[in-house]
Amino acid sequence: MGVFRAGSLDSARLKPGAALIHSLCAVIRDVASYDSLLSVHRTHQADFPTRSAGIHRMQRPVFRTSRIPKSGDKVMTVDPYKVWANMRLKTWPERYWMVDLPDEAAESAARTVVTSPGCYSCIIRDQAGLSVIADESALVELESKTPVRDRFGPFRVVSTDGELPFDVIGFLQPALKELNDQGIKAGPQCGAVFDHLFIYEKDIERAEQILERFIENAKDL
C-alpha cells in the first residue's frame, strides 16, 4: 500500500470516498500547523515586552486585597488592649471648634483646611450638610466668608500617636467607656493611620490623666 500525501492530489479527480479522506487530511494538517504555531507563541511570549511601540498585551490583574473569609474560617483578631499597652497620645496645642455649615459652603471649608496645614482639621459631609472641626484662627476666617448655622466647643483634640492596625476591632470602645464613666464626652474620629478624640477644653486635664492611667493598666493585662 502506497503512502498517501495530503495535498498531493487534485480532489476533483478522486472518488467521493477518497476525496473526503483527502479533505480530512488537509484539515488535520492545518490544525497541526496552527497548534505548532500556538506552541511557539506561548514559548516565546515572555520574550516580548508588555508595552512596546504602542502595543499593549493584556495581563492578568493582580489583586492585593485580602481574601474574603469563608464560612468556618478562623478570623485572626488583634486584642485592642495590647494595642493600647504600646500606644502614645498626642494632645494638639490649639483650641478647636466644630461648626455646622450648609452644603454650599464646601469650597470655603476646603480652603480653610488648606490654610491650616500644621493643625488638626476634619470635614464631614452627610445628609445634614457639613461639619467642620478646625483650629480657632482658621474658623474665624471661615465664619467671615460663610454663614455658620451652629458652633460647638471649644475642644482640644487628642490623637493616637503609635502603631494602630487598621483592622483592630473595638479599639476606642474601652477608652471611651473610661472617659464616659467619669462624665467626659469624647467625640471619636477615625483616620487611616491614627484615631482622634475631640474633648471639651474644660475636661482635657482630667481626660489626659484617665487615658494615661488606662494605658498603664492595659500593660498589666
Stockholm file with secondary structure:
# STOCKHOLM 1.0

chainA/1-221         MGVFRAGSLDSARLKPGAALIHSLCAVIRDVASYDSLLSVHRTHQADFPTRSAGIHRMQRPVFRTSRIPKSGDKVMTVDPYKVWANMRLKTWPERYWMVDLPDEAAESAARTVVTSPGCYSCIIRDQAGLSVIADESALVELESKTPVRDRFGPFRVVSTDGELPFDVIGFLQPALKELNDQGIKAGPQCGAVFDHLFIYEKDIERAEQILERFIENAKDL
#=GR chainA/1-221 SS CCCCCTTSSCGGGSCHHHHHHHHHHHHHHHHHHHHHHHHHHHHHGGGSCSEETTEECCCCCCCCSCCCCCTTCCCCCCCHHHHHHTCCEEECSSCEEEEEECGGGHHHHHHHHHTCTTSCCEEEEETTEEEEEEEHHHHHHHHTTSCCSEEEEEEEEEEECSCCCTTCSSSHHHHHHHHHHTTCCEEEEECSSCEEEEEEGGGHHHHHHHHHHHHHHHHTC
#=GC SS_cons         CCCCCTTSSCGGGSCHHHHHHHHHHHHHHHHHHHHHHHHHHHHHGGGSCSEETTEECCCCCCCCSCCCCCTTCCCCCCCHHHHHHTCCEEECSSCEEEEEECGGGHHHHHHHHHTCTTSCCEEEEETTEEEEEEEHHHHHHHHTTSCCSEEEEEEEEEEECSCCCTTCSSSHHHHHHHHHHTTCCEEEEECSSCEEEEEEGGGHHHHHHHHHHHHHHHHTC
//
